[in-house]
Amino acid sequence: MSVNGPIKIVFVTPFIGGGGAERVMTTVLANLDRERFSPACILFSRMGPDSVNISPEAVSEIMASETFTNMPVHDIERPRLRQAVLPLLKKIRELKPDILVSSLTNTNLAILALMPFLPSHTRVIIRESSLPSRSLRSLRFSRLLRFGYRLFYRHSHHVICQTRMIAHDLHENFGVPEKIQKILPNPVSVSAIRSSGTPIRYPGSGPRFVASGRMVPVKGFDRLLDLFARLPSDSHLTILGYGIDAEKLERQSLELGLTDQVFFAGFVTNPGPYYAGADAFLLPSLWEGMPNAANEALACGTPVIATSETGGLHDVARLADEGAITFADFDEEFLSAMKSVIARDSQLPKPCLLPPDFDVSRIVARFSDFFEECREKR
């Protein structure tokens, strides 16, 4: 590894899907000092198998954003992991990165299995974006994945954890040594999201809510709809996101008679105006690592109502002002919290509720120092 030139960092992600794990690392890489770092990204495919509900136009918009135009992007055109392993290895050996970063479960395990074949100087950094003792239960081959965690994770050079809770889980349940763990929260570009457009608010006099995320069971949108049906009829909910449960959730909304109260906006490349226009952001997840959308809503000045299982949000709440985040057990307590929300009568920008420790400038500085340390420890 050269100690004179910029540190070459390559981030591996399966596809462009707008997911939290991908956005966190691409945001970090896009904001690194180019005199110190030379970042790049490897994609399995721009349109992966799990992003079928994202239009090609949306993918093109993401790829045209400053995040991706600010660094080289290498598309190996293999949408599935089993097809991508050998082309991925070939591309990594071609790029010869000083640091290789991965942030999704299956990709993490594949890269760790490939470690003996990677360039000898490459430091492999795995980022864990969820609470594995919970998240792995919902995945296919969960027992095999748990075995993979115990077998491979301890051999990575470093493991980035979003929260103390995740770090503890990896150590206690998967034997990942504390000495290779580094706790680095997710960044939010406060200035960017606050200036992303005029607030979007559904017409009407009642309270306006917004929720956002992949439409999969763990996000709890199904139980949120059941609960929302018990709110006054002038309440309105906008749900941003895509996923395998999209059609099922729309049918559920129809059956509950919520067609005038719930709007499914689909995948949105610029969610900031929706967050800014709402009276509260709802997070009904069964569990979370560090919910990026909730932090972005706080940055827009919109308070959050979240389930108690939302992991890293507790770290944010410890530093946030009183009332910024309300934790509530599902379902009566959560319903009561929603009923207490009062509709705003002004569209003026609201003060930021996200603690400054989570702003992109501070988090990227911490990532930068960490990457420098990785080079020094070689």
Number of C-alpha atoms within 10 A of each C-alpha: 16 10 8 7 11 15 21 19 22 25 21 25 23 28 24 22 26 21 14 18 21 20 17 19 22 20 19 21 26 19 20 17 14 14 9 15 18 20 26 22 20 19 22 24 19 22 21 18 13 16 20 13 17 20 12 13 9 17 19 12 11 18 15 12 12 12 16 17 12 15 16 13 16 18 17 18 18 21 19 15 14 9 13 20 17 13 14 24 17 14 15 19 15 10 14 18 24 23 21 22 22 27 25 17 20 13 18 25 20 19 24 24 17 14 17 9 13 20 16 12 14 21 24 24 25 25 23 23 25 26 24 19 14 14 17 18 13 10 11 9 10 13 12 10 18 16 11 19 23 16 16 18 24 20 17 20 19 22 28 23 25 23 25 16 17 23 21 18 17 25 15 13 13 20 15 24 17 15 9 15 22 18 17 19 26 26 22 27 16 22 13 12 19 23 13 15 14 15 20 15 19 19 8 11 12 17 22 24 26 25 25 28 24 21 22 17 15 16 19 17 25 20 16 19 19 15 16 22 16 12 15 12 12 12 23 25 23 22 20 22 23 25 18 15 14 18 12 12 18 18 12 16 22 13 10 14 12 19 15 13 19 21 17 18 13 19 22 15 15 12 20 23 19 26 32 30 26 28 22 27 29 25 29 27 22 18 21 23 21 26 22 23 21 25 26 25 32 28 29 29 23 28 25 25 23 23 24 20 18 19 21 23 23 18 15 21 17 11 13 17 12 10 11 18 24 17 19 20 14 18 15 11 13 22 18 13 16 23 15 9 17 12 16 14 8 8 13 11 15 15 12 19 22 27 16 16 15 21 19 22 17 14 20 25 15 15 19 19 11 15 19 14 11 17 17 9 8 11
